[in-house]
Amino acid sequence: MRAHLGVAVTLLAVVLTGCAGAPSDGQPTTAPATTATPTASPEAGAAETTPPAPEPAAHAIPTDCASLIASTPFAATFGSWPLNDPSVVGSPDGPYYTPTGSIAPTSAPSGATLLESMLAATELRCVWRDPQADITNLSVEIGQADPGVSAPYLQSLPADGFSCTQEAAGQTCVKSETETKYNVEIGETVLVRDGVFIRVSQANVSTPGLLDTLVSDVWN
């Protein structure tokens, strides 16, 4: 399955060189009586201005799971596993149904956690997993993030063992640990950027460069 500035006002000083008379504000001058060059007075009470917030980069939520990794090395690794297999994600009539592929966002259920509230906005969910696998899998979720949900969710992650980095484009949080039952590495990565989230969960699979690939898919 499946990351997001002050103004200093400089007041110009009045430079008077050798003025024999009085300066423009009517106060006497102590400048030597040599050649005088009149200068303009600075504007009083210059208003502070705030630069406009940067526009979000152009992006589009992908609509096809297979195309996310079609031209990368991942197509030959986890990309060879069954994708969105019904026996893994269930069916609409079953108790463990997880809608996959290109899907419509939904409202978060009553009492939902921050993560559940964010993932309710998922627009593309992809699950690569063999039905016979005990734990090995990878999933990607991508959608439009409500800042009122994604911001506090990201703020909560360091307390849960995530390491987060803030960049101009957004924020990325990563967590990696060893699953004790099967003794394999499991990990989770969350990126929030320009109002979009990407969440990747994986177990027993190495995916260096995957997040960069997904970012290219969204911000192309």
N, CA and C of each residue as an Amber inpcrd file, in Angstrom:
protein
   660
   0.7950000  -1.1840000   0.0000000   0.0000000   0.0000000   0.0000000
   0.8280000   1.2320000   0.0000000  -0.0320000   1.6450000   0.5230000
   0.5290000   2.8790000   0.6690000  -0.1930000   3.3620000   1.8840000
   3.8100000  11.6140000   1.2610000   4.2430000  12.7360000   2.6270000
   4.3760000  13.4990000   0.4810000   4.9290000  17.4900000   1.2050000
   3.6820000  18.2030000   2.4090000   5.2370000  19.6940000   3.6520000
   7.9600000  30.5110000   6.8770000   8.2070000  31.2410000   5.7670000
   8.0020000  32.7140000   6.2690000   8.3850000  34.6180000   6.8720000
   8.4180000  35.8770000   7.5060000   9.0480000  36.8700000   6.5540000
   8.7330000  38.0650000   6.7730000   9.2220000  39.0860000   5.8450000
   9.8900000  40.1830000   6.6430000  11.0860000  40.5270000   6.2820000
  11.7550000  41.6300000   6.9560000  11.6130000  42.8760000   6.1150000
  11.2290000  43.9530000   6.7660000  11.0640000  45.2230000   6.0510000
  12.3100000  46.0500000   6.2870000  12.9760000  46.4460000   5.2340000
  14.2020000  47.2370000   5.3530000  13.8810000  48.7010000   5.1060000
  14.1590000  49.5100000   6.0870000  13.9170000  50.9500000   5.9570000
  15.1590000  51.5890000   5.3520000  14.9970000  52.2750000   4.2400000
  16.1120000  52.9350000   3.5670000  16.5440000  54.1640000   4.3570000
  17.8120000  54.2990000   4.6390000  18.3220000  55.4640000   5.3670000
  18.4620000  56.6460000   4.4330000  18.2210000  57.8140000   4.9580000
  18.3710000  59.0430000   4.1690000  19.8340000  59.4380000   4.1650000
  20.3810000  59.5660000   2.9780000  21.7890000  59.9460000   2.8620000
  21.8660000  61.3920000   2.4110000  22.4140000  62.2170000   3.2310000
  22.5690000  63.6440000   2.9210000  24.0540000  63.9530000   2.8480000
  24.4680000  64.5110000   1.7860000  25.8840000  64.8510000   1.6560000
  26.0370000  66.3540000   1.4660000  26.7090000  66.9690000   2.4270000
  27.0800000  68.3870000   2.3200000  25.9410000  69.3120000   2.0060000
  24.8130000  69.2340000   2.7120000  23.6910000  70.1070000   2.4190000
  23.8620000  71.4140000   3.1950000  23.8300000  72.5580000   2.5190000
  24.0200000  73.8500000   3.1740000  22.7500000  74.3170000   3.8290000
  21.6140000  73.8030000   3.4020000  20.3340000  74.2150000   3.9520000
  19.7920000  73.1670000   4.8860000  18.5090000  73.1680000   5.0860000
  17.8600000  72.2020000   5.9600000  17.4120000  71.0010000   5.1750000
  17.4030000  69.7710000   5.7680000  16.9150000  68.5690000   5.0660000
  15.4270000  68.6390000   4.8460000  14.9210000  67.6620000   4.1260000
  13.5250000  67.7140000   3.6980000  12.5540000  67.6570000   4.8390000
  12.9590000  67.1470000   6.0480000  11.9930000  67.0910000   7.1320000
  11.9880000  68.3560000   7.9820000  12.8020000  69.3760000   7.5790000
  12.7640000  70.6560000   8.2520000  13.6840000  70.7670000   9.4440000
  14.4590000  69.7120000   9.7860000  15.3720000  69.7430000  10.9100000
  16.7320000  70.2570000  10.4410000  17.4630000  70.9670000  11.3230000
  18.7800000  71.4930000  10.9350000  19.7550000  70.3670000  10.7020000
  20.7800000  70.6440000   9.8970000  21.7720000  69.6450000   9.5730000
  23.1380000  70.1050000  10.0280000  23.9730000  69.1400000  10.3480000
  25.3340000  69.4570000  10.7390000  26.3220000  69.0610000   9.6730000
  25.8250000  68.7340000   8.4820000  26.7030000  68.3420000   7.3990000
  27.5570000  69.5260000   6.9700000  28.7990000  69.2650000   6.5630000
  29.6630000  70.3690000   6.1200000  29.0960000  71.0600000   4.8960000
  29.3840000  72.3210000   4.7810000  28.8520000  73.1200000   3.6750000
  29.6890000  72.9180000   2.4450000  29.4530000  71.8110000   1.8070000
  30.1360000  71.5410000   0.5520000  29.0720000  71.3540000  -0.5020000
  29.3720000  70.6300000  -1.5340000  28.4000000  70.4090000  -2.5990000
  27.2660000  69.5420000  -2.0790000  26.0370000  69.9880000  -2.2360000
  24.8810000  69.2590000  -1.7250000  24.1400000  68.5740000  -2.8460000
  23.7090000  67.3520000  -2.5850000  22.8880000  66.6070000  -3.5400000
  21.6070000  66.2190000  -2.8480000  20.4870000  66.8470000  -3.2180000
  19.2170000  66.5440000  -2.5510000  18.8170000  65.0900000  -2.7860000
  18.2270000  64.5200000  -1.7650000  17.7380000  63.1360000  -1.8670000
  16.2910000  63.0770000  -1.4380000  15.6200000  62.0240000  -1.8830000
  14.2050000  61.8500000  -1.5520000  14.0680000  61.2650000  -0.1590000
  13.0400000  61.6810000   0.5450000  12.7690000  61.1520000   1.8740000
  12.2010000  59.7460000   1.7620000  12.5030000  58.8940000   2.7350000
  11.9320000  57.5350000   2.6990000  10.4420000  57.5850000   2.9400000
   9.7660000  56.6010000   2.4490000   8.3380000  56.5240000   2.6750000
   8.0780000  56.1370000   4.1180000   7.2250000  56.8970000   4.7630000
   6.9250000  56.6200000   6.1610000   5.8670000  55.5390000   6.2680000
   6.0260000  54.7020000   7.2990000   4.9980000  53.7040000   7.5820000
   4.8220000  52.6760000   6.4870000   5.9370000  52.2300000   5.8930000
   5.8190000  51.2230000   4.8290000   5.1300000  49.9850000   5.3810000
   4.1300000  49.5000000   4.6900000   3.3390000  48.3640000   5.1750000
   4.0850000  47.0570000   4.9500000   4.0230000  46.1680000   5.9400000
   4.6010000  44.8440000   5.7750000   3.7530000  44.0240000   4.8190000
   4.4220000  43.1950000   4.0520000   3.7060000  42.3250000   3.1140000
   4.0990000  40.8820000   3.3830000   3.1760000  39.9700000   3.1520000
   3.4150000  38.5450000   3.3230000   3.3320000  37.8660000   1.9720000
   4.3840000  37.1330000   1.5910000   4.3410000  36.4770000   0.2840000
   3.2430000  35.4240000   0.2540000   2.6300000  35.2190000  -0.8740000
   1.5720000  34.2110000  -0.9540000   2.1300000  32.8190000  -0.7110000
   1.3050000  31.9500000  -0.1550000   1.7170000  30.5680000   0.0800000
   1.9840000  29.8910000  -1.2570000   3.0180000  29.0300000  -1.3220000
   3.3190000  28.3660000  -2.5870000   2.1650000  27.4810000  -3.0390000
   1.9340000  27.4720000  -4.3320000   0.8800000  26.6340000  -4.8790000
   1.2980000  25.1690000  -4.8150000   0.3740000  24.2630000  -4.4820000
   0.7220000  22.8340000  -4.4880000   1.1690000  22.3970000  -5.8710000
   2.1400000  21.4950000  -5.8850000   2.6060000  20.9800000  -7.1670000
   1.4930000  20.1740000  -7.8360000   1.5020000  20.1840000  -9.1480000
   0.4820000  19.4400000  -9.8820000   0.6090000  17.9500000  -9.5670000
  -0.5170000  17.3250000  -9.2830000  -0.4960000  15.9120000  -8.9620000
  -1.8060000  15.2650000  -9.3930000  -1.7730000  13.9610000  -9.4500000
  -2.9730000  13.1880000  -9.7950000  -2.8880000  11.8370000  -9.1050000
  -3.9920000  11.4080000  -8.5170000  -4.0130000  10.1000000  -7.8500000
  -4.0740000   9.0070000  -8.9190000  -3.1280000   8.0730000  -8.9500000
  -3.1790000   6.9750000  -9.9270000  -4.4490000   6.1560000  -9.7570000
  -4.8440000   5.4920000 -10.7940000  -6.0670000   4.7000000 -10.7570000
  -5.8320000   3.2110000 -11.0010000  -4.5790000   2.8220000 -11.2380000
  -4.3020000   1.4210000 -11.5540000  -3.1160000   0.9340000 -10.7330000
  -3.3040000  -0.1480000  -9.9940000  -2.2470000  -0.6610000  -9.1320000
  -1.0490000  -1.1830000  -9.9210000  -1.2930000  -1.9470000 -10.9400000
  -0.1990000  -2.5530000 -11.6900000   0.7110000  -1.4960000 -12.3060000
   0.1360000  -0.3730000 -12.7380000   0.9380000   0.6570000 -13.3900000
   1.8730000   1.3680000 -12.4180000   1.6220000   1.2680000 -11.1130000
   2.4860000   1.9340000 -10.1380000   3.9220000   1.4510000 -10.2260000
   4.1040000   0.1600000 -10.5080000   5.4450000  -0.4210000 -10.5070000
   5.7620000  -1.0920000 -11.8410000   5.0540000  -0.7140000 -12.8820000
   5.1880000  -1.4120000 -14.1660000   6.5890000  -1.3170000 -14.7450000
   7.2880000  -0.1850000 -14.5360000   8.5890000   0.0010000 -15.1720000
   9.7210000   0.0390000 -14.1510000   9.5540000  -0.6390000 -13.0330000
  10.5720000  -0.6310000 -11.9900000  10.9980000  -2.0440000 -11.6380000
  12.0790000  -2.1870000 -10.8620000  12.5020000  -3.5330000 -10.4360000
  11.4670000  -4.2340000  -9.5780000  10.5510000  -3.4710000  -8.9750000
   9.5640000  -4.0780000  -8.0870000   8.5920000  -4.9810000  -8.8300000
   8.4620000  -4.7840000 -10.1170000   7.5760000  -5.6440000 -10.8990000
   8.0720000  -7.0850000 -10.8690000   9.3720000  -7.2620000 -10.6550000
   9.9470000  -8.6050000 -10.6370000  10.0750000  -9.1600000  -9.2260000
   9.7830000  -8.3620000  -8.2200000   9.8560000  -8.8510000  -6.8410000
   8.4380000  -9.0230000  -6.3230000   7.9510000  -8.0860000  -5.4960000
   6.5910000  -8.2620000  -4.9760000   5.5470000  -8.1030000  -6.0690000
   5.9300000  -7.4840000  -7.1960000   4.9920000  -7.3320000  -8.3070000
   4.5740000  -8.6510000  -8.9240000   5.3190000  -9.7110000  -8.6140000
   4.9500000 -11.0360000  -9.1380000   3.9560000 -11.7450000  -8.2320000
   3.6780000 -11.1750000  -7.0540000   2.7110000 -11.7730000  -6.1460000
   1.2910000 -11.4510000  -6.5950000   0.3140000 -12.2450000  -6.1940000
  -1.0830000 -11.9310000  -6.5350000  -1.4550000 -10.5270000  -6.0530000
  -2.1390000  -9.7980000  -6.9030000  -2.5350000  -8.4250000  -6.6010000
  -4.0260000  -8.3630000  -6.3050000  -4.3500000  -7.8420000  -5.1360000
  -5.7550000  -7.6840000  -4.7250000  -6.5200000  -8.9970000  -4.8510000
  -5.9010000 -10.0700000  -4.4410000  -6.5270000 -11.3890000  -4.5370000
  -7.7740000 -11.4300000  -3.6470000  -8.9110000 -11.8610000  -4.1680000
 -10.1510000 -11.8970000  -3.3700000 -10.0350000 -12.7190000  -2.0970000
  -9.2250000 -13.7510000  -2.1230000  -9.0770000 -14.5630000  -0.9200000
  -8.2340000 -13.8510000   0.1410000  -7.5720000 -12.7670000  -0.2430000
  -6.7830000 -11.9750000   0.7030000  -7.5720000 -10.7720000   1.1990000
  -8.1860000 -10.0560000   0.2840000  -8.8970000  -8.8200000   0.6660000
 -10.3730000  -9.0730000   0.9330000 -10.8320000 -10.2970000   0.7010000
 -12.2230000 -10.6310000   0.9910000 -13.1590000 -10.2320000  -0.1260000
 -14.4380000 -10.2820000   0.1650000 -15.4800000  -9.8980000  -0.7830000
 -16.4330000  -8.9460000  -0.0820000 -17.1960000  -8.1740000  -0.8570000
 -18.1220000  -7.2110000  -0.2330000 -19.0790000  -7.8450000   0.7600000
 -19.3630000  -9.1380000   0.6130000 -20.2860000  -9.8080000   1.5150000
 -19.5910000 -10.4480000   2.7200000 -18.2510000 -10.4300000   2.7080000
 -17.5300000 -11.0930000   3.7860000 -17.2290000 -10.1510000   4.9470000
 -16.8020000 -10.7160000   6.0820000 -16.5610000  -9.9130000   7.2830000
 -15.2530000  -9.1300000   7.2560000 -14.3310000  -9.4900000   6.3550000
 -13.0270000  -8.8370000   6.3370000 -12.7640000  -8.1190000   5.0130000
 -13.7910000  -7.5910000   4.4340000 -13.6620000  -6.9490000   3.1250000
 -12.8310000  -5.6770000   3.2040000 -11.8430000  -5.5670000   2.3180000
 -11.0450000  -4.3570000   2.1690000 -11.1250000  -3.9300000   0.7140000
 -11.8350000  -2.8610000   0.3950000 -11.9430000  -2.4460000  -1.0080000
 -10.5730000  -2.1000000  -1.5620000 -10.2880000  -2.5910000  -2.7590000
  -8.9830000  -2.3650000  -3.3720000  -9.1420000  -1.8340000  -4.7840000
  -8.0100000  -1.4480000  -5.3730000  -8.0220000  -0.8370000  -6.6880000
  -8.4080000   0.6290000  -6.5710000  -8.9530000   1.1950000  -7.6340000
  -9.4140000   2.5800000  -7.6310000 -10.7560000   2.6320000  -6.9250000
 -10.8380000   3.3400000  -5.8070000 -12.0410000   3.3250000  -4.9770000
 -12.4590000   4.7490000  -4.6240000 -13.7040000   4.8800000  -4.2010000
 -14.2220000   6.1870000  -3.7960000 -13.9710000   6.3880000  -2.3080000
 -13.5550000   7.5950000  -1.9080000 -13.3740000   7.8770000  -0.4760000
 -14.6860000   7.6900000   0.2700000 -14.5770000   7.3550000   1.5410000
 -15.7580000   7.1530000   2.3710000 -15.6520000   7.9990000   3.6340000
 -16.7160000   8.0630000   4.3780000 -16.6820000   8.7480000   5.6680000
 -16.0790000   7.8090000   6.7040000 -15.2990000   8.3770000   7.6090000
 -14.7050000   7.5560000   8.6630000 -15.8010000   7.0520000   9.5940000
 -15.6820000   5.8260000  10.0770000 -16.6950000   5.2930000  10.9910000
 -16.6760000   6.0280000  12.3210000 -17.7520000   5.9390000  13.0420000
 -17.8360000   6.5670000  14.3490000 -16.7580000   6.0010000  15.2730000
 -16.0560000   6.8780000  15.9660000 -15.0130000   6.4360000  16.8740000
 -13.7330000   6.0300000  16.1840000 -13.5680000   6.3930000  14.9150000
 -12.3840000   5.9980000  14.1490000 -11.1180000   6.6340000  14.7230000
 -10.0100000   5.9250000  14.6100000  -8.7160000   6.4730000  14.9970000
  -8.2730000   7.4780000  13.9400000  -7.1970000   8.2150000  14.2260000
  -6.6740000   9.1670000  13.2410000  -6.2720000   8.4410000  11.9590000
  -5.6360000   7.2770000  12.1040000  -5.2410000   6.5170000  10.9190000
  -6.4570000   6.0670000  10.1310000  -7.4550000   5.5400000  10.8050000
  -8.6620000   5.0940000  10.1110000  -9.3650000   6.2630000   9.4290000
  -9.3600000   7.4270000  10.0660000  -9.9970000   8.6090000   9.4710000
  -9.2670000   9.0360000   8.2110000  -7.9290000   8.9780000   8.2360000
  -7.1770000   9.3490000   7.0520000  -7.3630000   8.3400000   5.9330000
  -7.2870000   7.0580000   6.2810000  -7.3950000   6.0240000   5.2570000
  -8.7930000   5.9140000   4.6670000  -9.7950000   6.4850000   5.3330000
 -11.1400000   6.5010000   4.7480000 -11.1510000   7.3140000   3.4630000
 -10.1570000   8.2120000   3.3100000 -10.0680000   9.0460000   2.1100000
  -9.2510000   8.3930000   1.0020000  -8.8790000   7.1260000   1.1860000
  -8.0730000   6.4280000   0.1800000  -8.7910000   6.3680000  -1.1690000
  -8.0370000   6.6480000  -2.2260000  -8.5900000   6.5800000  -3.5920000
  -7.9670000   5.4610000  -4.4150000  -6.8310000   4.9360000  -3.9480000
  -6.2140000   3.7740000  -4.5960000  -5.5870000   2.9100000  -3.5070000
  -6.0320000   1.6530000  -3.4500000  -5.4600000   0.7040000  -2.4880000
  -4.9990000  -0.5250000  -3.2500000  -3.7500000  -0.9230000  -3.0120000
  -3.1590000  -2.0560000  -3.7240000  -2.5360000  -3.0060000  -2.7070000
  -2.8900000  -4.2730000  -2.7930000  -2.3760000  -5.2770000  -1.8600000
  -1.7280000  -6.4000000  -2.6590000  -0.4190000  -6.5610000  -2.4700000
   0.3040000  -7.6550000  -3.0930000   0.5640000  -8.7110000  -2.0180000
  -0.0730000  -9.8700000  -2.1850000   0.1140000 -10.9370000  -1.2010000
  -0.3710000 -12.2660000  -1.7510000   0.4560000 -13.2630000  -1.5500000
   0.0350000 -14.6120000  -1.9230000  -0.8860000 -15.1280000  -0.8300000
  -2.0210000 -15.7200000  -1.2010000  -2.9540000 -16.2310000  -0.1910000
  -2.3160000 -17.2580000   0.7380000  -1.2530000 -17.9100000   0.2800000
  -0.5940000 -18.9370000   1.0930000   0.4780000 -18.3520000   2.0150000
   0.7780000 -17.0570000   1.8530000   1.8380000 -16.4500000   2.6600000
   1.3690000 -16.2070000   4.0840000   2.2230000 -16.5230000   5.0470000
   1.8730000 -16.3040000   6.4460000   1.9340000 -14.8240000   6.8050000
   2.9470000 -14.1110000   6.3050000   3.1120000 -12.7040000   6.6740000
   3.6260000 -11.8430000   5.5200000   4.3650000 -12.4470000   4.5860000
   4.9700000 -11.6810000   3.5010000   3.9050000 -10.9550000   2.6720000
   4.0270000  -9.6410000   2.5910000   3.0470000  -8.8540000   1.8260000
   3.5360000  -7.4270000   1.6740000   2.8680000  -6.6840000   0.8100000
   3.0980000  -5.2500000   0.6570000   1.7990000  -4.6010000   0.2120000
   1.4980000  -3.4290000   0.7860000   0.2900000  -2.7140000   0.3800000
   0.5850000  -1.2180000   0.2520000  -0.1370000  -0.5830000  -0.6290000
   0.0060000   0.8550000  -0.8880000  -1.3730000   1.4900000  -0.8490000
  -1.4680000   2.6180000  -0.1470000  -2.7080000   3.3920000  -0.1110000
  -2.3870000   4.8460000  -0.4410000  -3.1620000   5.4300000  -1.3410000
  -2.9490000   6.8160000  -1.7750000  -4.2930000   7.5310000  -1.7810000
  -4.3240000   8.7530000  -1.2960000  -5.5720000   9.5170000  -1.2940000
  -5.3310000  10.9760000  -0.9560000  -6.4060000  11.7450000  -0.8990000
  -6.3640000  13.1600000  -0.5410000  -6.4630000  13.2760000   0.9750000
  -5.4960000  13.9330000   1.5970000  -5.4460000  14.0060000   3.0510000
  -6.1140000  15.2730000   3.5690000  -7.0270000  15.1150000   4.5220000
  -7.6160000  16.2530000   5.2160000  -6.5940000  16.7180000   6.2490000
  -6.0700000  17.9650000   6.1400000  -5.0530000  18.4290000   7.0850000
  -5.4970000  18.3230000   8.5370000  -6.8190000  18.4520000   8.7720000
  -7.3150000  18.3430000  10.1300000  -7.1470000  16.9540000  10.7060000
  -6.9150000  15.9710000   9.8390000  -6.6940000  14.5890000  10.2750000
  -5.2300000  14.1930000  10.0960000  -4.6700000  14.4970000   8.9190000
  -3.3000000  14.0530000   8.6360000  -2.2730000  14.7360000   9.5220000
  -2.4650000  16.0230000   9.8560000  -1.4880000  16.7340000  10.6900000
  -1.3810000  16.1240000  12.0850000  -2.5000000  15.9450000  12.8100000
  -2.3710000  15.3050000  14.1260000  -1.9290000  13.8460000  14.0270000
  -2.2720000  13.1680000  12.9400000  -1.8110000  11.7900000  12.7750000
  -0.2920000  11.7570000  12.6690000   0.2790000  12.6300000  11.8330000
   1.7290000  12.6790000  11.7000000   2.3940000  13.0490000  13.0300000
   1.7800000  13.9670000  13.7670000   2.3350000  14.3830000  15.0540000
   2.3540000  13.2410000  16.0660000   1.4580000  12.2880000  15.8870000
   1.3800000  11.1670000  16.8290000   2.3900000  10.0610000  16.5310000
   2.9740000  10.0510000  15.3420000   3.8020000   8.9240000  14.9270000
   5.1220000   8.7650000  15.6890000   5.8530000   9.8450000  16.0030000
   7.1050000   9.6360000  16.7500000   6.9140000   8.8640000  18.0450000
   5.8020000   9.0840000  18.7280000   5.5350000   8.3450000  19.9630000
   5.2900000   6.8640000  19.7060000   5.0230000   6.5270000  18.4480000
   4.7710000   5.1340000  18.0840000   6.0020000   4.4980000  17.4390000
   7.1510000   5.1670000  17.5500000   8.3860000   4.5850000  17.0430000
   8.7810000   5.0090000  15.6460000   8.0670000   5.9400000  15.0520000
   8.4040000   6.4150000  13.7090000   9.5000000   7.4700000  13.7750000
  10.3080000   7.5130000  12.7410000  11.2890000   8.5820000  12.5500000
  10.7650000   9.4740000  11.4270000  10.5900000  10.7660000  11.7170000
   9.9580000  11.6720000  10.7500000  10.9340000  12.7490000  10.2900000
  10.8340000  13.1130000   9.0370000  11.6300000  14.1980000   8.4690000
  10.7000000  15.1770000   7.7690000  10.9680000  16.4710000   7.9720000
  10.1650000  17.5230000   7.3660000  10.9570000  18.1610000   6.2370000
  10.3660000  18.2390000   5.0760000  10.9730000  18.9010000   3.9350000
   9.9940000  19.9320000   3.4110000  10.4940000  20.8120000   2.5230000
   9.6260000  21.8560000   1.9840000   8.4170000  21.2520000   1.2960000
   8.6230000  20.1030000   0.6680000   7.5320000  19.5000000  -0.0970000
   6.5510000  18.7360000   0.7720000   6.9480000  18.3520000   1.9850000
   6.0400000  17.5830000   2.8160000   6.7720000  16.8960000   3.9440000
   6.1150000  15.9310000   4.5540000   6.6840000  15.2150000   5.6910000
   6.6190000  13.7200000   5.4430000   7.6920000  13.0280000   5.8340000
   7.7710000  11.5860000   5.6750000   8.1000000  10.9480000   7.0150000
   7.3790000   9.8900000   7.3700000   7.6210000   9.1620000   8.6100000
   7.8390000   7.6900000   8.2780000   8.8610000   7.0980000   8.8920000
   9.2410000   5.7150000   8.5880000   9.4170000   4.9410000   9.8860000
   8.9660000   3.7040000   9.8750000   9.1400000   2.8150000  11.0280000
   9.5320000   1.4330000  10.5200000  10.5450000   0.8410000  11.1440000
  10.9980000  -0.4950000  10.7640000  11.3100000  -1.2780000  12.0300000
  10.8780000  -2.5240000  12.0730000  11.1290000  -3.3570000  13.2390000
  11.0930000  -4.8260000  12.8370000  11.4670000  -5.6840000  13.7640000
  11.4710000  -7.1240000  13.5020000  10.2360000  -7.7650000  14.1170000
   9.4970000  -8.4770000  13.2960000   8.3240000  -9.2080000  13.7640000
   8.8170000 -10.4680000  14.4710000   8.3960000 -10.6390000  15.7250000
   8.9810000 -11.6890000  16.5480000   8.5380000 -13.1050000  16.1850000
   7.3170000 -13.2870000  15.7600000   6.8370000 -14.6420000  15.4880000
   7.5660000 -15.2710000  14.3090000   7.7100000 -14.4840000  13.2160000
   8.3440000 -15.0130000  12.0090000   9.7790000 -14.5160000  11.8450000
  10.2130000 -13.6110000  12.7230000  11.5690000 -13.0700000  12.6890000
  11.9010000 -12.4530000  11.3280000  10.9960000 -11.6200000  10.8360000
  11.2220000 -10.9220000   9.5760000  11.0300000  -9.4210000   9.7940000
  11.6150000  -8.6320000   8.9080000  11.4870000  -7.1800000   9.0030000
  10.1130000  -6.7330000   8.4890000   9.4770000  -5.8760000   9.2770000
   8.2340000  -5.2680000   8.8310000   8.4230000  -3.7480000   8.8940000
   7.7620000  -3.0390000   8.0210000   7.9480000  -1.5910000   7.9850000
   6.7140000  -0.8600000   7.5170000   6.6940000   0.4300000   7.8230000
   5.5930000   1.2950000   7.4000000   6.1560000   2.6690000   7.0610000
   5.7080000   3.2340000   5.9680000   6.1440000   4.5580000   5.5270000
   4.9210000   5.4040000   5.2130000   4.9220000   6.6370000   5.7060000
   3.8200000   7.5580000   5.4410000   4.4000000   8.8720000   4.9140000
   3.8950000   9.3130000   3.7930000   4.2730000  10.6120000   3.2120000
   3.0190000  11.4550000   3.0740000   3.0680000  12.7050000   3.5380000
   1.9820000  13.6590000   3.3160000   2.5790000  14.8830000   2.6300000
   2.0390000  15.2330000   1.4760000   2.5840000  16.3260000   0.6640000
   1.4750000  16.8990000  -0.2110000   1.3850000  18.2370000  -0.2390000
   0.4150000  18.9100000  -1.1060000  -1.0020000  18.3640000  -0.9380000
  -1.3680000  18.0020000   0.2910000  -2.7160000  17.5000000   0.5200000
  -2.9380000  16.0690000   0.0910000  -1.8550000  15.3420000  -0.2160000
  -1.9530000  13.9400000  -0.6380000  -1.1720000  13.0750000   0.3470000
  -1.6840000  11.8940000   0.6570000  -0.9210000  10.9550000   1.4760000
  -0.6140000   9.6940000   0.6850000   0.5550000   9.1320000   0.9790000
   0.9510000   7.8160000   0.4750000   1.3420000   6.9920000   1.6970000
   0.7730000   5.8300000   1.8320000   1.1120000   4.9510000   2.9550000
   1.4990000   3.5840000   2.4140000   2.6600000   3.1120000   2.8300000
   3.1680000   1.8100000   2.4040000   3.3900000   0.9480000   3.6370000
   2.8310000  -0.2450000   3.6400000   3.0860000  -1.2240000   4.6950000
   3.6750000  -2.4670000   4.0440000   4.6920000  -3.0440000   4.6720000
   5.3540000  -4.1860000   4.0530000   5.9230000  -5.1240000   5.0980000
   6.0910000  -6.3720000   4.7130000   6.6600000  -7.3910000   5.5950000
   7.4630000  -8.3690000   4.7660000   8.7060000  -8.6090000   5.2140000
   9.5750000  -9.5980000   4.5900000   9.8520000  -9.2990000   3.1190000
  10.0180000  -8.0100000   2.7850000  10.3690000  -7.6340000   1.4230000
  11.1470000  -6.3250000   1.4670000  12.2200000  -6.2680000   0.6910000
  13.0500000  -5.0670000   0.6270000  12.6230000  -4.2180000  -0.5700000
  12.4280000  -2.9210000  -0.3370000  11.9130000  -2.0600000  -1.4090000
  12.6460000  -0.7220000  -1.4810000  13.9700000  -0.7000000  -1.5570000
  14.6620000   0.5870000  -1.6600000  14.2400000   1.3410000  -2.9180000
  13.8880000   2.6150000  -2.7330000  13.4780000   3.4300000  -3.8760000
  12.0030000   3.3850000  -4.2020000  11.2400000   2.5910000  -3.4700000
   9.8230000   2.4720000  -3.7960000   9.0820000   3.7930000  -3.5930000
   9.3510000   4.4840000  -2.4840000   8.6420000   5.7410000  -2.2380000
   8.9180000   6.7560000  -3.3410000  10.1600000   6.8270000  -3.8070000
  10.4810000   7.7480000  -4.9050000   9.6830000   7.4020000  -6.1570000
   9.5230000   6.1080000  -6.3890000   8.7420000   5.6740000  -7.5490000
   7.2870000   6.0970000  -7.4110000   6.7140000   5.9290000  -6.2290000
   5.3230000   6.3040000  -6.0120000   5.1320000   7.8130000  -6.1040000
   6.1060000   8.5710000  -5.5860000   6.0340000  10.0440000  -5.6930000
   6.0340000  10.4500000  -7.1670000   6.8530000   9.8020000  -7.9750000
   6.8700000  10.1060000  -9.4050000   5.5490000   9.7650000 -10.0700000
   4.8840000   8.7330000  -9.5660000   3.5900000   8.3610000 -10.1200000
   2.5210000   9.3980000  -9.8170000   2.6230000  10.0330000  -8.6580000
   1.6000000  10.9970000  -8.2470000   1.9130000  12.4070000  -8.7570000
   3.1720000  12.8290000  -8.6010000   3.5840000  14.1700000  -9.0410000
   4.3790000  14.0460000 -10.3450000   3.6590000  13.8250000 -11.4270000
   4.3490000  13.6070000 -12.7080000   4.1210000  14.7920000 -13.6520000
